[in-house]
């Protein structure tokens, strides 16, 4: 197998045109290749600057999960920290988890950030939504989003070899008119559900709106986890009752509050 390590977008396009298979950290494909045979050409984006950025509003696809730190929102950092073991996180990449994995542990976090995908195609670099990337398995360069006011992440305990554990992610965003938008995403039994609501006067109203929408099919256990996450997320100073003068627009910790 010939492994290419492009250092520019144009070089990566040449590798694509030559039939090179993107491999990410190769944690998900190595066993398959050992069984079925290795491709003639492969390509890693680990040396491509556009795929290695880490910041408050961007995360590169070639970034190792172990490198995802507090430069990104809490929800994404905790999602990455909860994937597999330390050994897995030191080799697995953001792009591999989102595009190559069926578990897609980072997906709930990306959904509540309303993240979009920067992809590489033979024609050039394009911005698209996550749904298209997952459906068509585009070559992901990076995720981009608008920094939230606050975010939260919860992953239930799971058993090795068992079903995917419950994941609840939430983020609070400021809208252009000054209002706030609450986004929640859940992975339950391998299914991903998400919903967003414009914030009301109380947390109870927001929860009722979520329950009547896309999260209505959740089990009681999952819904209880959503209630805890949303209540914490909307707690002052990040939530409804926070004084605007004290709301800096950056993520801040909250306390349990029902309004």
C-alpha positions in Angstrom: 0.0 0.0 0.0 1.3 3.4 -1.0 0.4 6.0 1.7 0.4 9.7 0.6 0.6 12.6 3.0 -0.5 15.7 1.1 0.5 19.1 2.5 -1.8 21.2 0.4 -5.3 21.1 -0.9 -4.1 20.8 -4.5 -1.9 17.8 -3.6 -4.8 16.2 -1.8 -6.9 16.6 -4.9 -4.3 14.9 -7.0 -4.3 12.0 -4.6 -8.1 11.8 -4.8 -7.9 11.8 -8.6 -5.3 9.0 -8.4 -7.7 6.8 -6.4 -6.2 7.2 -3.0 -8.5 6.0 -0.2 -8.8 8.4 2.8 -7.9 6.5 6.0 -8.1 8.9 8.9 -6.5 7.2 11.9 -7.2 3.8 10.3 -8.7 2.5 13.6 -11.9 1.4 11.8 -10.5 0.0 8.6 -7.3 -1.8 9.6 -9.0 -5.1 10.6 -11.0 -5.1 7.3 -7.9 -4.5 5.3 -6.1 -7.3 7.0 -9.0 -9.6 6.1 -9.9 -8.4 2.6 -6.6 -6.9 1.4 -5.0 -3.4 1.5 -5.8 -0.7 -1.1 -3.1 0.1 -3.6 -3.1 3.8 -2.6 -4.2 5.5 0.6 -4.1 9.1 1.8 -3.9 10.6 5.3 -4.7 14.3 5.9 -2.5 14.5 9.1 -0.1 16.9 7.4 -2.7 19.1 5.7 -3.1 22.4 7.6 -6.8 22.8 6.6 -7.6 19.5 8.3 -5.7 20.2 11.6 -7.2 23.4 13.0 -8.6 23.6 16.5 -10.4 26.7 17.8 -13.6 28.1 19.3 -15.4 27.8 16.0 -13.5 25.1 14.0 -12.1 21.6 14.3 -10.1 19.8 11.7 -11.0 16.3 10.5 -7.4 15.0 10.9 -7.2 16.1 14.6 -6.7 13.2 16.9 -9.5 12.8 19.5 -6.9 13.0 22.3 -5.9 16.5 21.0 -9.5 18.0 21.3 -9.2 20.3 24.2 -10.8 23.4 25.8 -10.2 25.5 22.7 -13.5 24.0 21.4 -16.9 24.2 23.2 -17.4 21.9 26.2 -19.9 19.7 24.4 -17.4 18.7 21.7 -14.5 18.4 24.1 -16.4 16.0 26.4 -17.7 14.0 23.4 -14.2 13.4 22.1 -12.9 12.6 25.6 -15.6 9.9 26.0 -14.7 7.9 22.8 -13.2 4.5 23.5 -10.0 4.1 25.5 -7.0 6.4 25.7 -5.2 4.3 23.1 -8.1 4.7 20.7 -8.3 8.4 21.2 -4.5 8.7 20.5 -5.1 7.3 17.0 -8.7 7.9 16.0 -9.5 11.2 14.2 -12.5 13.6 14.2 -13.3 12.7 10.6 -13.0 9.0 11.1 -15.4 9.1 14.0 -18.0 11.2 12.1 -17.8 9.8 8.6 -16.3 6.3 9.1 -17.9 5.1 12.3 -21.5 3.9 12.7 -21.4 5.0 16.4 -20.6 8.6 15.4 -20.0 9.6 19.0 -19.2 13.2 18.0 -22.4 13.7 16.0 -24.7 14.8 18.8 -22.2 17.5 19.8 -21.8 18.6 16.2 -25.6 18.8 15.7 -26.2 21.0 18.7 -23.4 23.3 17.6 -25.3 23.5 14.2 -21.9 22.6 12.7 -21.4 22.7 9.0 -18.8 20.7 7.0 -15.9 21.9 4.9 -15.4 19.2 2.3 -12.8 18.5 -0.4 -14.0 17.4 -3.8 -12.2 17.2 -7.2 -13.6 20.6 -8.1 -12.4 22.3 -4.9 -13.3 23.0 -1.3 -17.0 23.5 -0.4 -19.2 24.2 2.6 -22.2 21.8 3.1 -24.4 20.4 5.9 -23.6 17.4 8.0 -26.5 15.3 6.6 -25.0 15.4 3.1 -21.6 14.5 4.4 -22.9 11.5 6.3 -25.1 10.3 3.4 -22.5 10.7 0.7 -19.4 10.1 2.8 -17.6 13.2 1.4 -14.0 13.8 2.3 -14.3 16.0 5.4 -11.7 18.7 5.9 -13.1 20.4 9.0 -16.2 21.3 11.0 -17.2 25.0 11.5 -19.8 26.5 13.7 -20.8 29.7 15.6 -19.6 29.6 19.2 -22.5 28.9 21.6 -23.3 30.8 24.8 -23.0 27.5 26.7 -23.1 23.8 26.0 -23.4 20.5 28.0 -22.7 16.8 27.3 -23.8 13.6 29.0 -22.9 10.0 28.1 -24.3 7.2 30.1 -22.2 4.2 31.3 -22.1 1.4 28.8 -20.9 -2.2 28.6 -18.1 -3.4 26.3 -19.7 -5.0 23.3 -23.1 -3.8 24.4 -25.5 -1.4 22.7 -24.3 2.2 22.1 -24.7 4.1 25.4 -27.2 7.0 25.7 -25.7 10.4 24.8 -27.4 13.8 25.4 -25.9 17.0 24.1 -27.2 20.5 24.4 -26.2 24.0 23.4 -27.6 27.5 23.9 -27.2 30.0 21.1 -27.8 33.7 20.8 -30.0 34.7 17.8 -29.6 37.8 15.7 -32.6 39.5 17.3 -31.1 38.9 20.8 -33.2 35.9 21.7 -31.8 32.5 22.6 -32.1 29.2 20.8 -31.8 25.9 22.5 -30.6 22.8 20.6 -30.6 19.3 21.9 -29.5 16.1 20.3 -29.7 12.5 21.6 -28.3 9.2 20.7 -30.5 6.3 22.0 -30.2 2.7 20.9 -28.0 3.8 17.9 -30.6 6.3 16.7 -30.0 10.0 16.5 -32.7 12.6 17.3 -32.4 16.3 17.6 -34.6 19.3 18.1 -34.3 23.1 18.6 -36.6 25.6 20.2 -36.6 29.3 20.8 -36.2 29.8 24.5 -39.4 30.7 26.5 -39.7 32.3 29.9 -39.1 29.1 31.9 -37.2 25.9 31.4 -40.4 23.9 31.8 -41.8 25.6 28.7 -38.7 24.8 26.7 -38.9 21.2 27.8 -42.6 20.9 26.8 -41.7 22.3 23.4 -38.8 19.8 23.0 -41.0 16.9 24.1 -43.8 17.8 21.6 -41.2 18.0 18.7 -38.5 15.7 17.5 -37.6 14.3 21.0 -41.1 12.9 21.6 -40.1 9.3 20.9 -37.4 9.2 23.6 -37.7 6.6 26.4 -38.4 7.8 29.9 -34.8 7.3 30.9 -33.5 9.3 28.0 -36.1 12.1 28.6 -35.0 12.3 32.2 -31.4 12.8 31.1 -32.6 15.5 28.7 -34.4 17.3 31.5 -31.3 17.3 33.7 -29.1 18.6 30.9 -31.5 21.3 29.8 -32.2 22.5 33.3 -28.4 22.8 33.9 -27.8 24.4 30.6 -30.5 27.1 31.2 -29.3 27.9 34.7 -28.1 31.4 35.4 -25.9 33.1 34.2 -26.2 31.2 30.9 -30.0 30.8 30.8 -33.2 32.8 30.6 -32.8 34.7 33.9 -29.2 35.8 33.2 -28.8 39.6 33.1 -27.8 40.6 29.6 -25.1 42.8 31.1 -23.4 39.7 32.5 -23.8 37.6 29.4 -20.5 37.7 27.6 -21.5 35.3 24.8 -18.9 32.7 26.0 -19.6 29.4 27.6 -20.0 29.5 31.3 -21.0 27.0 34.0 -24.5 26.8 35.3 -26.4 25.5 38.4 -29.5 23.3 38.6 -32.5 25.5 38.2 -36.1 25.0 37.1 -37.3 28.6 37.0 
